[in-house]
Amino acid sequence: MVVRLNAALFAHLALAAAWCVSCFAQAQDLSVRTGRDGEFVTISAWAVMRVDPQVAWTVLSDYDQLAKFIPDMKSSRVLSRHGNVVLVEQKGDVGFLFYKEPVIVVLEVHEEPPSRISARGLEGNVRGLETRYELSTSASGVRLDYSGRFDPDFAIPPLIGMPIVNRLIERRFRAMVTEIQRRDALARGAKQ
């Protein structure tokens, strides 16, 4: 990834980095669980953050930028948009150390602003893909819930496979949370 920084952006990033030290304390309210349901891998994750819900929504629905901050995602691009239905193509890798499998999917994404994004796989090498992000607010902050299930069209190695999948999902979910917090810090800094 190539990043060009001007002085103002660098100052905002420095502010965001300093603020994100405290973000991680706030993001300690985070959980990721994966499991098996027959052939399907199931995912349940949540995080609570002190952020502007609109910023969280903007990050979740910024499909063309996801590959810039989601680990192992090589590209994510909008193919078409018709109202609240978006076709998104994503490419990346799943794996650990020397074990890598390419992943290519075309998702049909349904947006229900400002609280829900659900998607299902239409094409690619991940069968039965269904995911959902939900945002809700409470006195403790913005809660982000993620659930999903998929049947990979590639082998998940026995014994180490599910721990690898859990680690990959956790890395990606944490990256999403971190980006929400980073953009929130930038927005707060811009308002001052």
QUILIN-V310211 format. One record per backbone hydrogen bond with DSSP energy under -1.0 kcal/mol. NH is the residue of the N-H (numbers start at 1). CO is the residue of the C=O. E is the energy in kcal/mol with one decimal. If there is no record, write none. Layout:
nh: <NH:NH>
co: <CO:CO>
e: <E:E>
This chain:
nh: <10:11:12:13:14:15:16:17:18:19:20:23:24:26:27:30:31:33:35:37:40:41:42:43:44:45:46:47:48:49:51:56:57:58:59:60:61:62:63:65:68:69:70:73:74:75:77:79:80:82:85:86:87:88:89:90:91:92:93:94:96:99:101:103:105:106:107:108:109:110:111:112:115:116:117:118:119:120:121:122:123:125:127:130:131:132:133:134:135:136:138:141:142:143:144:145:146:147:148:149:150:151:153:160:161:164:165:166:167:168:169:170:171:172:173:174:175:176:177:178:179:180:181:182:183:184:185:186:187:188:189:190:191>
co: <6:7:8:9:10:11:12:13:14:15:16:19:20:22:23:28:46:44:42:40:37:150:35:148:33:146:31:144:29:142:49:52:53:54:55:56:57:59:61:62:65:66:66:70:91:91:89:87:87:85:82:109:80:107:77:105:75:103:72:101:99:96:94:92:90:123:88:120:86:118:84:116:112:112:133:110:131:108:129:106:106:104:151:149:119:147:117:145:115:143:141:138:49:136:47:134:45:132:43:130:41:127:125:158:157:160:161:162:163:164:165:166:167:168:169:170:171:172:173:174:175:176:177:178:179:180:181:182:183:184:185:186:187>
e: <-2.7:-2.2:-2.2:-2.8:-2.6:-2.3:-2.8:-2.8:-2.3:-2.7:-2.7:-1.1:-1.8:-1.6:-2.8:-2.2:-2.6:-2.6:-1.9:-2.7:-1.8:-3.3:-2.5:-2.7:-2.4:-3.0:-2.3:-1.9:-2.1:-2.7:-1.1:-1.9:-2.4:-2.4:-2.2:-2.4:-2.1:-1.4:-1.4:-1.8:-1.9:-1.5:-2.3:-1.7:-2.1:-2.0:-2.4:-3.3:-1.3:-3.0:-1.6:-2.7:-2.5:-2.3:-2.7:-2.8:-2.4:-2.3:-2.3:-2.6:-2.2:-2.4:-2.7:-3.0:-2.5:-2.0:-3.5:-2.8:-3.4:-3.6:-2.8:-3.1:-2.1:-1.9:-2.4:-2.4:-2.6:-1.5:-2.3:-3.6:-1.2:-1.7:-2.4:-2.4:-2.6:-2.3:-3.0:-2.5:-2.7:-1.9:-1.8:-1.3:-3.5:-3.3:-3.1:-2.8:-3.2:-2.2:-2.0:-2.2:-1.9:-3.4:-2.2:-2.7:-1.8:-1.9:-2.5:-2.9:-2.3:-2.6:-2.6:-2.7:-2.6:-2.2:-2.8:-2.9:-2.0:-1.9:-2.4:-3.0:-2.2:-2.2:-2.4:-2.6:-2.6:-2.1:-2.4:-2.2:-2.4:-2.6:-2.5:-2.1:-1.3>
